Amino acid sequence: QCIVVGEGKPYLSVLAVLDPDEFKTFVRKNGISDDVESKEVEEKVIKEIAELLHDFPGYAQVHRAYLTLEPWTIEDGLMTTTLKLRRSELIKRFQPQIEKLYEGH
C-alpha cells in the first residue's frame, strides 16, 4: 500500500506500508537497521524507488518516504469496502509525518 504526496511541494514523497516479511529480507540483504523509521532504511527504499522510476522525468521522482509496517484497513477508515485507499483520510491521518518530510524546504 502506498500513496504519493507532494502537490504544491518542492518534490514528491511517498507514504508506504511495507510487508513485514519482505522488510526483514530487505534489512538482511542490505545489512541495515531493522528500524522502519530510520534514515538508513528510508534512503535504501528511496534508492530502490528511483531505480524503478529511472525513465520518469525529474519532477516525477520521489525524494522522501514515510514508511510503516502497520497496514491501512477498512476498520481504521483508510480504505473503502472495495479496498481502495482513502487518499484524503490518509493525508489527514499522516499530516504530521508528511510535514516532517518537507521540513526545511
C-alpha positions as CSV (number, residue, x, y, z in Angstrom):
1,Q,0.0,0.0,0.0
2,C,1.3,3.4,-0.9
3,I,0.4,6.9,-2.0
4,V,2.5,9.7,-3.5
5,V,2.1,13.1,-1.9
6,G,3.6,16.5,-2.8
7,E,1.1,18.6,-4.6
8,G,2.4,22.2,-4.2
9,K,5.6,21.0,-2.6
10,P,9.2,21.1,-3.9
11,Y,9.3,17.4,-4.5
12,L,7.3,14.2,-4.3
13,S,7.2,11.9,-1.3
14,V,5.6,8.5,-0.6
15,L,3.7,7.1,2.3
16,A,4.1,3.3,2.2
17,V,3.2,0.3,4.2
18,L,5.9,-2.3,3.9
19,D,5.3,-6.1,4.1
20,P,6.9,-7.3,7.4
21,D,8.4,-10.4,5.9
22,E,9.7,-8.6,2.8
23,F,11.1,-5.9,5.2
24,K,13.0,-8.5,7.2
25,T,14.5,-9.8,4.0
26,F,15.3,-6.3,2.8
27,V,17.1,-5.5,6.0
28,R,19.2,-8.7,5.9
29,K,20.0,-8.2,2.2
30,N,21.2,-4.6,2.8
31,G,22.8,-5.1,6.2
32,I,20.9,-2.2,7.7
33,S,18.9,-1.4,10.8
34,D,15.5,-3.0,11.3
35,D,14.0,0.3,12.4
36,V,11.5,1.1,9.7
37,E,11.6,4.8,10.6
38,S,15.4,5.1,10.4
39,K,17.0,7.4,7.8
40,E,19.1,4.5,6.6
41,V,16.0,2.4,5.7
42,E,14.4,5.4,4.0
43,E,17.5,6.1,1.9
44,K,17.6,2.4,0.7
45,V,13.9,2.4,-0.1
46,I,14.2,5.7,-2.0
47,K,17.1,4.3,-3.9
48,E,15.0,1.2,-4.9
49,I,12.1,3.5,-5.9
50,A,14.5,5.7,-8.0
51,E,15.6,2.6,-9.9
52,L,12.0,1.8,-10.7
53,L,11.3,5.3,-11.9
54,H,14.6,5.9,-13.7
55,D,12.8,6.7,-17.0
56,F,10.5,9.3,-15.4
57,P,11.3,13.0,-15.6
58,G,12.9,14.7,-12.6
59,Y,9.7,16.3,-11.3
60,A,8.2,12.8,-11.1
61,Q,10.9,11.4,-8.9
62,V,10.3,10.5,-5.2
63,H,12.7,12.2,-2.8
64,R,11.4,11.2,0.7
65,A,9.4,8.5,2.3
66,Y,7.4,7.8,5.4
67,L,7.4,4.0,5.9
68,T,5.4,1.8,8.3
69,L,4.7,-1.8,8.9
70,E,1.1,-1.2,10.1
71,P,-1.4,-1.9,7.3
72,W,-4.1,0.6,6.4
73,T,-7.5,-1.0,6.8
74,I,-11.2,-0.6,6.3
75,E,-11.7,-0.5,10.1
76,D,-9.4,2.4,10.6
77,G,-11.1,4.4,7.8
78,L,-8.1,4.4,5.5
79,M,-9.6,2.1,2.9
80,T,-13.1,1.7,1.3
81,T,-15.0,-1.5,1.5
82,T,-13.8,-2.2,-2.1
83,L,-10.2,-1.9,-0.8
84,K,-9.4,1.4,-2.4
85,L,-7.3,3.8,-0.4
86,R,-9.0,6.9,1.0
87,R,-6.4,9.5,0.0
88,S,-7.9,12.4,1.9
89,E,-8.2,10.4,5.1
90,L,-4.6,9.1,4.7
91,I,-3.3,12.7,4.2
92,K,-5.3,13.9,7.3
93,R,-4.1,11.0,9.4
94,F,-0.5,11.3,8.4
95,Q,-0.3,15.1,8.2
96,P,2.4,15.4,10.9
97,Q,4.6,12.8,9.1
98,I,4.0,14.5,5.8
99,E,5.0,17.9,7.2
100,K,8.2,16.3,8.6
101,L,9.1,15.1,5.1
102,Y,9.2,18.7,3.9
103,E,10.9,20.3,6.9
104,G,13.4,22.9,5.8
105,H,12.0,23.3,2.3
